[in-house]
């Protein structure tokens, strides 16, 4: 594991975009069975993907995965503890609010 230097991996990926009544979603699957982890960054290169309403599209693009350093990974895990607590502040009250 690297403390202060980033490891860059160039690969291809498949970008799937769906735009229907029920959903608007996009997924990226990296080749070589690469999975991003906490602190990693993924950049997809190429023209923006435009999808007409009611359709789905899959395109191939070049991607770069930059593995985070140990400090990046620790920082993301530390920050995520505080972001998770935002969910605890949500409550549902019965009845109408005045």
N, C-alpha and C positions, 0 to 999 in steps of 0.2 A: 504494500500500500504506500502511496506517495503522500508525503507530508505537505510539500509546498509547490509541486509541479503537477500540471494537468496532463493527462494522457488522452490524446485525440485518436478517435477511430472513425475512418470514413467508410461508409457502406451505402447500400441502396435501401430503399424502403417503399412500402405500398401505403398510399394515403387513400382512405375511403371516406367519402362525404355523402351523407344522406339528408335530403331536405323534403320532408313530407308533412302531412297534416299533423301527425303524431309526434314528430321529432325533427330536430336539427342537430346533427351530430357529426363528429369527425374522429377518425381513428388513424393512428400511425403504427404500422408493424415494421420494425427494423429487421433487415436480413441478418444472417449469421447468428440467429437466436440471441441477439443482444437485448438486454433488458436494462433500462435506466434505473438507477438507485437514488437514494436521497443524496442531494448535492450535485447530481449530474445535470448536464444541459444538453438538449438536442436541438439542432438547427436543421431545418428542411430547406433545400435550395430549389429554385425554379419559379415559374410564373404562378401567380395566385390561382387557386382552383375555384372555378365558378360553376355552380350547380343550379340548374333550373328547378323551380318549384315542382315537387312531385317526382323527382328523380334521384338516382343514386349514381355516383361515379367513383371509379377506382383509377388512380394514376400512379406511375412509378416516378420516384424522385431520388435525387442524391441527398444523403443525410450525413451529418457529422455528430457523433456522440462524444462529448467531452466529459471524461470521468472526473468527478469532484475529488479534491484532496481530502485527507482525513479531517482537516479543520473545516472544510465545507460541509462535510457530512455531519460533524458534531454540531455546527451552527444551525443547520436545517432541523436537526432533531430537537435542539434546544428551543428554537422559535416555534416549532409545531406544538409544543406543550401549551404555549400561551394561546395559539390560534384555536386549539381544541376547546379551551375553556369558554370561548365565545358561544359555543353551542349550549353550554349550561345556562347562559343568561336568558335564553329564549323560554318563555312560558306561555301557556294557553289558559286564559281565564274564561270560566263559563259566563254566559250572559253577554249583554251589550255593555260597551264602554261608553261612559257619559261624555 
